[in-house]
């Protein structure tokens, strides 16, 4: 396992899920160096390797000798074909599989059998594993990653103990989030999550694992750290991307050989998940601007042209509807010119989205899929299509008043969200690690672009009241920033409709800097023409998150860390996080846009 991913290893005395002590780091580095020496010797031939190992064993005492691993690193063999064998009742079987992977209440005999086959699990560990399989994976994973979290992860647990205990930690963390108040049960579950996380990282340290298993572990720890509002998630995300780059280079040179199943997992799941996590980091400030940047990038690549999407009369299921909507968004990015507001691609895109919504209305919830969560998700899929309609109609606009002709669409989005978020079957499901999460993104888009006072306040209220946590986003942060934006725009005005806010007083967010220990957020707004390079006036503001929104700090700054520097900076198409070791920022730049499509 690469050294950059091993520093999260913790001992039994650790109080947090991240950051190693100097002693732990020293042990990790020693282990990594030892593993590299073994691999280097292996390349010199079997006979030489045997003699070197013999000499090394003679030089080390039993206490100093690390645990031996097989000469060849164990591969992670996963079944990547989620289709069942064709039979006379293949379609009902397919729907049953889909229901099991998406439904919080769905039961699968194969799943229960898989869980019961894990040996040596303590009762608490088994309980959290079952909780993950029955609740966490289905509820938190989103549309696109359902197969990864609900099937491939369970298979990986059979092959790798580190992944198994990481999954148990996620299940315990999820169950603790639903415990009422500060109870003993909540505390016990949080401690279990901590112990399981420590066990997972220790096992990754003690045994050689495949590159695929390392990436899966990386994604699990990114989710754990994000859900705890820890900045170590960004470092892990950087390490995961670096590891994928290293794997690609080694595959190209022939230094690494992966089985077909491992390549399928890498290309179909791990690479897309890491990339979407990175790109989401670049879209936090301004979703319309991120889409415009992505469309400009794709428009410069003539070979990027995609086939015109085909929309059926109705969809087989909601998952197909979601995938077809993504096809439309991908096609439109390469067709609609953000620099030409009268481009031919705009009417075609609107027609496609209109046909898509008609097909969605005709799509029923099948008997095997029929439960309230999918009914809610159908509403939010429709809201995502409405958002896409507004985004592409206004793509590249330099006037905020362009959004005023979409007031009815903004209103429909809010009504759909009110019904979904207030539905009694949702209970307290306000957490998600799925990249398809988009409740915060969508409500922030409405609050930032719709100047109707009633609709805008409804969006801000939903953000604040639900206070969702979606990966590294938190609803209270968005509501605080957008409340400030609204106050500045409406300052000195009597706003009864969107028309009462003139273009000269409208603002866009250019950057925001966040200081996690104090809850301070520095926001830099810009006026028309909304770009400092074009002479736009910058209007700074400083706000603080309410105490009720702050979480207990999971770690303190390292000795000698800079004082007064923001932990993260978000801009248009860029995101940067502070690396305390170097006291420098690691920046991620947008290269593609992924449409938020929530599923609750």
C-alpha positions in Angstrom: 0.0 0.0 0.0 1.5 3.4 -1.0 3.1 5.3 1.8 0.9 8.4 1.0 -2.2 6.4 2.0 -0.8 4.7 5.1 -0.3 7.7 7.3 -3.9 7.4 8.5 -3.0 4.4 10.6 -3.9 4.8 14.3 -3.2 3.0 17.4 -5.6 1.9 20.2 -4.9 5.1 22.1 -5.9 7.3 19.3 -8.9 9.5 19.7 -9.6 10.4 16.1 -9.8 8.6 12.8 -7.0 10.4 11.2 -3.4 11.7 11.5 -0.7 9.5 12.8 1.8 10.3 15.5 5.5 10.6 14.7 6.1 7.1 16.1 3.4 5.6 14.0 4.6 7.4 10.9 8.1 6.1 11.5 6.8 2.5 11.7 4.8 3.0 8.5 7.8 4.4 6.6 9.9 1.5 7.8 7.3 -1.0 6.6 6.9 0.7 3.2 10.7 0.7 2.7 10.8 -3.0 3.7 8.1 -3.9 1.2 9.9 -2.0 -1.6 13.1 -3.8 -0.8 11.3 -7.1 -1.2 9.8 -6.2 -4.5 13.2 -5.0 -5.8 14.8 -8.2 -4.8 12.0 -10.2 -6.5 12.8 -8.6 -9.8 16.4 -9.9 -9.6 15.4 -13.6 -9.8 13.9 -16.2 -7.5 17.3 -17.7 -6.4 18.7 -14.3 -5.5 15.5 -13.4 -3.7 15.7 -16.6 -1.6 19.3 -15.9 -0.5 18.6 -12.2 0.3 15.6 -13.2 2.4 17.7 -15.8 4.3 20.4 -13.2 5.1 17.8 -10.7 6.2 16.1 -13.2 8.5 19.4 -14.0 10.1 20.1 -10.3 10.8 16.7 -9.6 12.4 15.4 -10.8 15.7 11.9 -12.4 15.8 10.5 -9.2 17.3 12.0 -7.1 14.5 10.9 -9.4 11.6 7.8 -8.0 9.9 5.0 -10.3 9.0 5.8 -12.2 5.8 3.5 -12.0 2.8 3.2 -14.0 -0.4 5.7 -13.1 -3.1 2.9 -12.1 -5.4 0.5 -9.5 -4.0 -3.0 -11.0 -3.6 -5.3 -9.7 -6.3 -8.9 -8.6 -5.7 -11.2 -10.7 -7.9 -14.6 -9.1 -8.2 -17.6 -10.1 -10.2 -18.1 -7.0 -12.3 -21.0 -8.4 -14.4 -24.2 -7.4 -12.5 -26.5 -9.0 -15.1 -28.1 -12.3 -14.3 -28.0 -15.3 -16.6 -30.9 -14.9 -19.2 -33.9 -17.1 -18.3 -37.6 -17.0 -19.0 -38.1 -14.7 -16.0 -34.9 -12.6 -16.6 -36.7 -9.3 -16.4 -38.3 -9.9 -13.0 -34.9 -11.1 -11.7 -33.3 -7.9 -13.1 -35.9 -5.8 -11.3 -35.4 -7.7 -8.1 -31.7 -7.1 -8.2 -32.2 -3.4 -8.9 -34.7 -3.2 -6.0 -32.2 -4.9 -3.7 -29.5 -2.5 -4.6 -31.6 0.6 -4.3 -34.2 0.0 -1.7 -33.5 0.7 2.0 -36.0 -2.0 2.9 -35.2 -4.5 0.2 -34.0 -8.0 1.4 -31.7 -10.2 -0.6 -31.1 -13.8 0.3 -27.8 -13.7 -1.4 -26.8 -10.7 0.7 -27.8 -12.2 4.0 -25.9 -15.4 3.0 -22.8 -13.3 2.1 -22.9 -11.5 5.5 -23.3 -14.7 7.5 -20.3 -16.2 5.8 -17.8 -13.8 7.5 -15.9 -15.6 10.2 -14.5 -14.3 13.4 -16.7 -11.1 13.5 -17.8 -10.0 16.9 -21.5 -9.3 17.5 -21.1 -5.5 17.3 -19.1 -5.8 14.1 -21.6 -8.1 12.5 -24.4 -5.8 13.6 -22.7 -2.8 11.9 -22.0 -4.8 8.8 -25.6 -5.8 8.5 -26.6 -2.2 9.1 -24.3 -1.1 6.3 -25.7 -3.7 3.8 -29.3 -3.0 4.7 -29.2 0.7 5.3 -26.0 2.6 4.6 -25.2 1.3 1.1 -28.8 1.6 -0.3 -29.5 5.0 1.4 -26.2 6.8 1.1 -24.7 5.6 -2.2 -26.7 7.5 -4.8 -27.9 6.3 -8.2 -24.6 5.8 -10.1 -22.6 4.0 -7.4 -25.3 1.7 -6.1 -23.7 -1.4 -7.6 -20.3 -0.5 -6.1 -21.5 0.1 -2.6 -24.2 -2.7 -2.5 -22.4 -5.5 -4.3 -18.8 -5.0 -5.1 -17.9 -3.7 -1.7 -19.5 -6.8 -0.1 -17.4 -9.0 -2.4 -14.3 -7.0 -1.6 -14.9 -7.6 2.1 -14.5 -11.3 1.5 -11.1 -10.8 0.0 -9.7 -8.1 2.2 -10.0 -7.7 6.0 -9.0 -4.0 5.9 -11.9 -3.2 3.5 -14.2 -5.3 5.7 -13.5 -3.3 8.9 -13.7 0.0 7.0 -17.2 -1.0 5.9 -18.1 -1.9 9.5 -16.9 1.6 10.5 -19.1 3.3 8.0 -22.1 1.2 9.2 -21.4 2.1 12.8 -21.0 5.8 11.9 -24.3 5.8 10.0 -26.2 4.2 12.9 -24.6 6.7 15.4 -25.9 9.6 13.3 -29.5 8.4 13.7 -29.3 8.0 17.5 -31.3 10.7 19.3 -29.3 13.3 21.3 -26.1 12.5 23.0 -26.8 9.0 24.2 -24.6 6.1 25.4 -25.7 4.2 22.3 -24.4 7.0 20.1 -21.1 7.2 22.0 -20.6 3.4 21.8 -21.3 3.4 18.1 -18.8 6.2 17.5 -16.2 4.4 19.5 -16.9 1.3 17.5 -16.4 3.3 14.3 -13.1 4.6 15.6 -11.8 1.1 16.6 -12.9 -0.4 13.3 -11.2 2.4 11.4 -8.0 1.8 13.3 -8.2 -1.9 12.7 -8.8 -1.3 9.0 -5.7 0.9 8.6 -3.6 -1.4 10.8 -4.4 -4.4 8.6 -3.6 -2.4 5.5 -0.2 -1.6 7.1 0.5 -5.2 8.1 -0.3 -7.0 4.8 0.5 -6.4 1.2 -2.6 -5.6 -0.8 -3.4 -5.1 -4.4 -3.7 -1.7 -6.0 -7.4 -2.2 -6.5 -7.9 -3.0 -2.8 -5.8 0.1 -1.9 -8.1 2.3 -4.0 -11.2 0.9 -2.4 -9.8 1.5 1.0 -8.9 5.0 0.0 -12.6 5.7 -1.1 -13.9 4.3 2.2 -11.6 6.5 4.2 -12.5 9.6 2.1 -16.1 8.9 3.0 -15.4 8.4 6.7 -13.3 11.6 6.9 -15.8 13.7 4.9 -18.7 12.6 7.1 -16.6 13.8 10.1 -15.8 17.1 8.5 -12.1 16.3 8.5 -9.7 17.9 6.1 -7.7 14.7 5.8 -10.3 13.6 3.2 -8.8 16.0 0.7 -5.4 14.6 1.3 -6.7 11.1 0.7 -8.5 12.2 -2.4 -5.2 13.6 -3.7 -3.5 10.3 -2.9 -6.2 8.3 -4.6 -5.8 10.3 -7.8 -2.0 10.0 -7.6 -2.3 6.2 -7.2 -4.6 5.9 -10.3 -2.0 8.0 -12.3 0.8 5.6 -11.0 -1.3 2.6 -11.9 -1.9 3.9 -15.5 1.9 4.6 -15.9 2.8 1.1 -14.7 0.2 -0.5 -16.9 1.7 1.4 -19.9 5.2 0.3 -19.1 4.3 -3.3 -18.3 5.4 -3.0 -14.7 1.9 -3.9 -13.5 -0.5 -6.5 -14.8 -4.2 -6.5 -13.7 -6.7 -9.2 -14.2 -9.7 -8.4 -16.4 -12.0 -8.2 -13.4 -9.6 -5.7 -11.7 -9.4 -3.6 -14.8 -13.2 -3.5 -15.0 -13.5 -2.4 -11.4 -10.8 0.3 -11.9 -12.4 1.7 -15.1 -16.1 1.3 -14.3 -16.1 2.2 -10.6 -12.9 3.4 -8.9 -11.6 5.8 -11.5 -15.1 7.5 -12.1 -15.7 7.8 -8.3 -12.3 9.5 -7.7 -12.8 11.8 -10.7 -16.3 12.8 -9.7 -15.2 13.5 -6.2 -12.4 15.7 -7.5 -14.6 17.6 -10.0 -17.3 18.2 -7.4 -14.6 20.0 -5.3 -14.4 22.4 -8.3 -18.1 23.2 -8.6 -19.0 24.2 -5.0 -19.0 28.0 -5.5 -20.9 28.3 -8.8 -22.6 25.4 -10.6 -23.6 27.4 -13.7 -20.0 28.7 -14.1 -18.6 25.2 -13.7 -21.0 23.9 -16.4 -20.0 26.8 -18.7 -16.3 26.0 -18.2 -16.9 22.3 -18.9 -18.9 23.0 -22.0 -16.2 25.3 -23.3 -13.6 22.5 -22.7 -15.7 19.9 -24.5 -16.5 22.3 -27.3 -12.8 22.7 -28.1 -12.6 19.0 -28.8 -14.2 18.2 -32.1 -13.8 14.5 -31.5 -16.0 14.7 -28.4 -19.3 14.9 -30.4 -21.7 12.3 -29.0 -24.6 10.6 -30.6 -28.0 12.3 -30.3 -29.7 10.8 -27.2 -32.7 8.6 -27.8 -35.6 9.0 -25.3 -38.1 6.2 -25.1 -41.8 6.6 -24.5 -41.2 5.5 -20.9 -38.3 4.2 -19.0 -37.9 0.6 -17.7 -37.1 2.0 -14.2 -35.8 5.1 -12.5 -32.2 4.1 -12.8 -32.6 4.1 -16.6 -34.2 7.5 -16.4 -31.3 8.8 -14.4 -28.8 7.5 -16.9 -30.6 8.9 -19.9 -30.7 12.3 -18.2 -26.9 12.1 -17.8 -26.6 11.3 -21.5 -28.6 14.5 -22.3 -26.3 16.6 -20.1 -23.2 15.1 -21.6 -24.5 15.6 -25.2 -25.6 19.2 -24.5 -22.2 20.1 -23.1 -20.6 19.3 -26.4 -23.3 20.9 -28.4 -24.4 24.1 -26.7 -21.9 27.0 -27.1 -21.7 29.1 -23.9 -20.4 32.0 -26.0 -23.5 31.9 -28.3 -26.8 32.4 -26.5 -28.6 31.7 -29.7 -26.8 28.5 -30.5 -28.7 25.7 -32.3 -28.0 23.2 -29.5 -30.3 25.0 -27.0 -33.7 24.3 -28.6 -32.6 20.6 -29.2 -31.5 20.3 -25.6 -34.8 21.8 -24.3 -36.7 19.4 -26.6 -34.8 16.4 -25.2 -35.4 17.4 -21.6 -39.1 17.9 -22.3 -39.3 14.5 -23.9 -37.4 13.0 -20.9 -39.8 14.5 -18.4 -42.8 13.1 -20.4 -41.2 9.7 -20.3 -40.5 10.0 -16.6 -44.2 10.8 -16.0 -45.1 7.6 -17.9 -42.7 5.5 -15.8 -44.4 3.8 -13.0 -42.8 2.3 -9.9 -42.8 -1.5 -10.5 -44.2 -3.9 -7.9 -40.7 -5.0 -6.9 -39.5 -1.4 -6.6 -42.6 0.1 -5.0 -41.6 1.8 -1.8 -41.7 5.4 -0.7 -38.0 6.2 -1.2 -38.2 5.6 -4.9 -41.3 7.8 -5.1 -39.4 10.6 -3.5 -36.4 10.0 -5.8 -38.6 10.2 -8.8 -39.6 13.7 -7.7 -36.0 14.7 -7.3 -35.0 13.3 -10.7 -37.7 15.5 -12.2 -36.3 18.5 -10.3 -32.8 17.7 -11.6 -34.1 17.8 -15.2 -35.7 21.2 -14.5 -32.4 22.4 -13.1 -30.7 21.2 -16.3 -33.3 23.0 -18.4 -32.5 26.3 -16.6 -28.7 25.7 -16.7 -28.6 25.1 -20.5 -31.0 27.9 -21.4 -28.9 30.4 -19.5 -25.5 28.8 -20.2 -22.8 31.5 -20.5 -25.2 34.4 -19.7 -23.5 37.6 -18.5 -26.8 39.0 -17.0 -28.3 37.6 -13.9 -31.7 39.0 -15.0 -31.7 36.1 -17.6 -32.8 33.8 -14.7 -36.0 35.8 -14.1 -37.9 34.2 -16.9 -37.5 30.8 -15.1 -39.4 31.8 -11.9 -42.1 29.1 -12.5 -39.4 26.4 -12.9 -37.6 27.6 -9.7 -41.0 27.4 -7.9 -41.6 23.8 -9.2 -38.2 22.7 -8.0 -38.8 24.0 -4.5 -42.3 22.4 -4.3 -40.7 19.1 -5.3 -38.1 19.4 -2.7 -40.5 20.5 0.0 -42.5 17.3 -0.6 -39.5 15.1 -0.7 -37.6 16.5 2.3 -40.7 16.7 4.5 -41.9 13.1 3.6 -42.4 11.1 6.9 -40.6 8.1 5.4 -37.4 10.0 5.2 -37.0 10.1 9.0 -33.5 11.6 9.7 -31.8 10.6 6.5 -29.7 13.7 6.1 -26.4 12.1 5.3 -24.9 10.9 2.1 -21.5 9.9 0.6 -22.8 9.4 -2.9 -21.5 11.5 -5.7 -25.0 11.6 -7.0 -26.0 13.6 -3.9 -27.2 17.0 -5.0 -29.8 18.3 -2.5 -27.3 21.0 -1.3 -26.1 21.9 -4.8 -29.7 22.2 -6.1 -31.1 24.3 -3.3 -28.0 26.5 -3.4 -28.5 27.0 -7.1 -32.1 28.1 -6.6 -31.2 30.5 -3.7 -28.3 32.0 -5.6 -30.0 32.5 -9.0 -33.7 33.1 -8.2 -34.5 36.6 -6.9 -38.1 35.9 -6.1 -38.2 36.6 -2.4 -40.6 33.8 -1.5 -38.9 31.1 -3.5 -35.4 32.2 -2.5 -36.2 32.2 1.2 -37.8 28.8 0.9 -34.6 27.4 -0.6 -32.4 28.9 2.1 -34.8 27.6 4.8 -34.7 24.1 3.4 -30.9 24.2 3.4 -30.8 25.4 7.0 -33.6 23.3 8.4 -32.5 20.0 7.0 -28.8 20.8 7.4 -27.8 17.8 5.2 -24.3 16.5 5.0 -23.3 15.3 1.5 -19.7 14.3 1.3 -17.7 17.5 2.2 -20.8 19.8 1.9 -23.0 20.8 4.8 -26.4 22.5 4.4 -25.7 25.1 7.1 -22.7 26.4 5.3 -24.7 26.9 2.1 -27.6 28.6 3.9 -25.2 30.9 5.8 -23.4 32.0 2.6 -26.7 32.4 0.6 -28.4 34.3 3.4 -25.5 36.8 3.2 -25.9 37.0 -0.6 -29.6 37.7 -0.3 -29.1 40.4 2.4 -26.5 42.2 0.3 -28.6 42.1 -2.9 -31.8 43.3 -1.1 -30.1 45.9 1.0 -32.1 49.1 0.9 -34.7 47.7 -1.5 -38.4 46.7 -1.0 -38.4 43.4 -2.8 -41.8 42.0 -3.7 -40.7 40.2 -6.9 -37.5 39.4 -8.8 -37.9 42.5 -10.9 -37.3 44.7 -7.8 -33.6 43.6 -7.7 -31.8 45.5 -10.5 -28.9 44.0 -12.4 -26.6 46.6 -10.9 -27.2 45.3 -7.4 -27.1 41.6 -8.2 -24.0 39.5 -7.1 -22.3 36.3 -7.9 -19.9 34.4 -5.6 -16.3 34.6 -6.9 -14.5 32.8 -4.1 -15.0 31.7 -0.6 -12.4 30.8 2.0 -13.3 28.6 5.0 -11.6 28.4 8.4 -12.8 25.2 10.0 -11.6 25.7 13.6 -13.5 29.0 14.1 -16.3 28.5 11.6 -15.3 31.7 9.8 -16.1 32.1 6.1 -14.7 34.9 3.9 -16.8 35.4 0.8 -15.8 37.5 -2.2 -18.8 38.6 -4.3 -18.6 40.3 -7.7 -20.9 42.7 -9.4 -21.6 43.0 -13.1 -19.8 42.1 -15.4 -19.1 39.4 -12.8 -15.4 39.0 -13.5 -12.6 41.1 -11.9 -10.6 40.8 -15.1 -13.4 42.7 -16.8 -13.4 45.4 -14.2 -16.1 43.9 -11.9 -16.2 45.4 -8.4 -15.4 42.9 -5.6 -17.5 43.0 -2.5 -16.0 41.0 0.5 -18.0 39.8 3.4 -17.2 37.7 6.5 -19.7 35.4 8.2 -19.6 32.8 10.9 -21.4 29.5 11.0 -23.8 29.2 13.9 -22.5 27.2 16.9 -25.2 24.6 16.4 -23.7 23.8 13.0 -20.1 23.4 14.2 -18.9 20.0 14.9 -16.3 19.2 17.6 -12.9 19.5 16.1 -11.6 16.0 15.2 -8.0 17.1 15.1 -5.8 20.1 15.9 -3.4 21.9 13.7 0.1 20.5 13.6 2.8 22.4 15.6 4.2 25.1 13.4 1.2 25.2 11.1 0.5 28.7 9.7 -2.1 30.8 11.6 -4.7 32.7 9.7 -4.7 30.7 6.5 -8.0 29.2 5.3 -8.3 25.4 5.3 -10.0 25.4 1.9 -10.6 27.9 -0.9 -13.4 27.5 -3.4 -13.5 29.4 -6.7 -15.0 29.1 -10.1 -13.9 25.8 -11.5 -11.1 25.4 -8.9 -10.8 24.2 -5.4 -7.7 24.2 -3.1 -7.0 22.7 0.3 -4.2 23.6 2.7 -1.5 20.9 3.1 -0.2 21.5 6.6 3.0 19.6 6.1 4.1 21.9 3.3 2.0 24.9 4.3 1.0 25.2 0.7 -2.3 24.7 -1.2 -3.0 21.8 -3.5 -5.3 23.0 -6.3 -7.7 20.9 -8.3 -8.9 22.4 -11.6 -12.2 21.5 -13.3 -12.0 19.3 -16.4 -15.5 17.9 -16.6 -19.0 18.6 -15.1 -21.3 16.1 -13.4 -24.9 16.9 -13.0 -26.2 16.6 -9.4 -29.0 14.0 -9.4 -30.2 13.4 -5.8 -31.7 10.1 -4.6 -33.2 9.9 -1.1 
